[in-house]
């Protein structure tokens, strides 16, 4: 099974693809032009990639080899995207409108287009939702101008929980859920740290220093490695959480960095040979 890291570089107008051949073993980044304003990238089951292009209010669909597959019109200034494990739906942060669009992806296996099935208002345009992660039937959002994380009940279409952050004005930017599903990892851009959130207690258990301008974040479920785009350093931070207890402040994670692009804003882990789930 081939594994790639994919980083969306807003400043350079490209996505960078990096082959991961093993723990701490990475190839030379390969640039794939995407056009102006790529912000966030995420993988759909089967290897397909979704890149949010904010300047055109579209989501770009890519194959890992760089070939374009189409564009989907969404709301104002799309940012982060989260895809359900079965590949049937996705949630897109519409930063300019303070809302979230729920996409029906089932048509991708046929000839039809992707549809916006629902839209939920998280607040005014001022809140700027920047990142989203799915946990069961809930979507957890990081909003740049909120010191808390709204938790959306997708079935009911309403915010049912809040997670309050210990650092005021820290500008939450990225979010990912661990493989076991017990914790969310949230980057706080202005504070330069990773906040660990207990998804059962809805509380922050620890803060992990990262570097300048952390934004998008992803977790490798195989080895618990965390990858984070450091916009202020032109690099990806690599954080090894294997064996680290996230419920408290004990233990110190090991760190590495991978130089990439100019101002990376997100990163996705792509399992190229994963089969598409049955529908």
SVG drawing of the C-alpha trace seen along z (x, -y; Angstrom):
<svg xmlns="http://www.w3.org/2000/svg" viewBox="-33 -39 47 42">
<polyline fill="none" stroke="black" stroke-width="0.4" points="0.0,0.0 1.5,-3.3 1.3,-6.2 1.6,-9.9 1.6,-13.1 -0.2,-15.9 0.2,-19.5 -1.8,-22.4 0.4,-25.5 -1.7,-28.7 1.1,-31.0 2.6,-28.9 -0.8,-27.8 0.1,-24.2 -0.2,-20.9 3.0,-19.0 3.1,-15.2 5.6,-13.4 6.1,-9.6 6.2,-8.0 8.1,-4.7 8.3,-4.0 8.7,-5.7 10.7,-8.9 11.4,-7.9 10.2,-10.5 10.8,-11.2 11.4,-14.5 8.3,-16.7 6.6,-16.8 4.6,-19.9 1.1,-19.7 -0.3,-23.1 -3.8,-23.8 -4.4,-27.4 -4.8,-30.4 -5.8,-30.0 -5.7,-26.3 -6.3,-26.1 -7.1,-22.7 -6.8,-19.2 -8.3,-15.9 -8.5,-12.3 -11.6,-10.5 -11.6,-6.6 -10.1,-5.2 -7.3,-7.7 -9.2,-10.7 -8.2,-14.1 -10.4,-17.1 -8.7,-20.6 -10.7,-23.7 -9.9,-26.6 -11.1,-29.7 -10.7,-32.4 -13.1,-30.6 -15.6,-29.2 -14.9,-25.6 -13.7,-22.2 -11.2,-20.7 -11.2,-16.9 -7.8,-15.3 -6.3,-11.9 -3.0,-11.4 -1.2,-11.4 -2.2,-15.1 -4.9,-14.7 -7.9,-16.8 -11.3,-15.2 -13.7,-18.2 -14.8,-21.1 -17.8,-21.5 -19.3,-24.9 -19.9,-25.6 -20.4,-28.7 -18.3,-31.7 -14.5,-31.1 -14.4,-27.3 -11.7,-26.0 -11.4,-22.7 -13.1,-19.5 -13.9,-16.3 -15.0,-13.1 -17.0,-10.3 -15.2,-7.0 -17.6,-5.4 -17.0,-8.2 -20.7,-9.0 -20.7,-12.5 -18.4,-15.4 -18.6,-18.6 -17.0,-21.8 -16.3,-24.9 -17.6,-28.0 -15.3,-30.6 -16.7,-33.7 -20.3,-32.9 -19.8,-31.4 -21.5,-28.2 -20.9,-24.5 -22.0,-22.7 -22.8,-19.0 -22.0,-17.4 -23.6,-14.2 -20.7,-12.4 -22.6,-9.3 -23.0,-10.5 -19.2,-10.2 -19.7,-6.5 -22.1,-7.4 -22.5,-10.2 -24.2,-12.8 -22.6,-15.7 -21.9,-16.3 -24.7,-18.0 -24.9,-20.3 -27.4,-18.3 -27.6,-20.7 -26.1,-23.9 -25.8,-24.8 -25.0,-28.3 -22.4,-28.2 -22.5,-32.0 -21.9,-35.2 -19.1,-35.5 -17.0,-36.9 -16.5,-33.4 -14.6,-32.1 -14.8,-28.2 -11.4,-27.0 -11.3,-23.3 -13.6,-20.3 -13.2,-16.7 -15.9,-14.0 -16.4,-11.8 -19.3,-9.4 -22.4,-11.5 -20.8,-14.7 -18.6,-17.3 -16.2,-19.3 -15.2,-22.7 -12.2,-25.0 -13.2,-28.7 -10.5,-31.3 -12.3,-33.9 -13.9,-31.7 -12.2,-30.5 -14.3,-27.4 -15.0,-24.4 -18.6,-24.0 -19.7,-20.4 -22.5,-19.8 -25.0,-17.0 -25.2,-16.1 -28.5,-14.3 -30.2,-17.1 -28.4,-19.9 -27.6,-21.9 -24.7,-22.6 -25.0,-20.4 -21.7,-20.8 -18.8,-23.3 -15.2,-22.7 -13.6,-25.8 -9.9,-26.4 -7.5,-27.4 -5.7,-30.1 -7.7,-33.2 -7.3,-34.5 -5.2,-31.6 -6.9,-31.3 -7.8,-27.6 -6.8,-26.5 -6.7,-22.7 -8.3,-19.6 -7.9,-15.8 -9.3,-12.9 -6.9,-10.1 -7.2,-6.6 -8.9,-5.3 -11.4,-8.2 -10.9,-9.3 -9.1,-12.6 -9.2,-15.5 -5.9,-17.4 -6.4,-21.1 -3.8,-23.5 -3.8,-27.0 -2.1,-29.2 -1.2,-32.2 0.0,-30.2 2.1,-27.7 0.7,-24.7 -1.4,-21.6 -4.4,-21.3 -5.4,-17.7 -9.2,-17.4 -10.8,-14.5 -13.9,-13.8 -15.7,-12.0 -15.2,-14.7 -15.1,-17.6 -12.1,-19.1 -8.5,-20.0 -6.0,-17.6 -2.7,-19.1 -0.9,-21.5 2.0,-20.4 4.4,-23.0 4.7,-22.8 6.4,-25.9 5.4,-29.0 1.9,-29.2 0.5,-25.7 -2.5,-25.1 -3.8,-21.8 -3.1,-18.6 -3.5,-14.9 -2.9,-11.6 -1.4,-8.4 -3.6,-5.7 -1.0,-3.0 1.8,-4.5 0.1,-7.4 2.4,-10.0 0.9,-13.5 1.7,-15.8 1.1,-19.5 1.6,-22.3 3.7,-25.1 2.8,-28.1 5.4,-30.3 8.3,-27.9 7.6,-26.5 7.6,-23.0 5.6,-20.0 6.0,-19.3 6.2,-15.5 5.1,-14.6 5.4,-11.0 2.7,-10.2 3.2,-6.4 3.3,-5.5 2.4,-9.0 -0.6,-9.2 -2.8,-12.0 -5.0,-12.1 -2.4,-14.0 0.9,-16.0 3.2,-13.1 5.7,-12.1 7.3,-14.2 6.6,-13.5 9.5,-13.3 9.6,-15.9 10.9,-16.1 10.4,-18.6 10.0,-18.2 10.8,-21.4 8.0,-21.9 6.7,-24.8 6.4,-28.4 3.5,-28.7 1.8,-25.3 -1.7,-25.5 -2.8,-21.9 -1.6,-18.3 -3.4,-15.0 -2.3,-11.4 -3.2,-9.5 -3.4,-5.7 -3.3,-5.4 -4.2,-1.7 -7.1,-1.7 -10.2,-0.1 -13.3,-2.3 -16.0,-1.1 -19.0,0.7 -22.0,-1.5"/>
</svg>
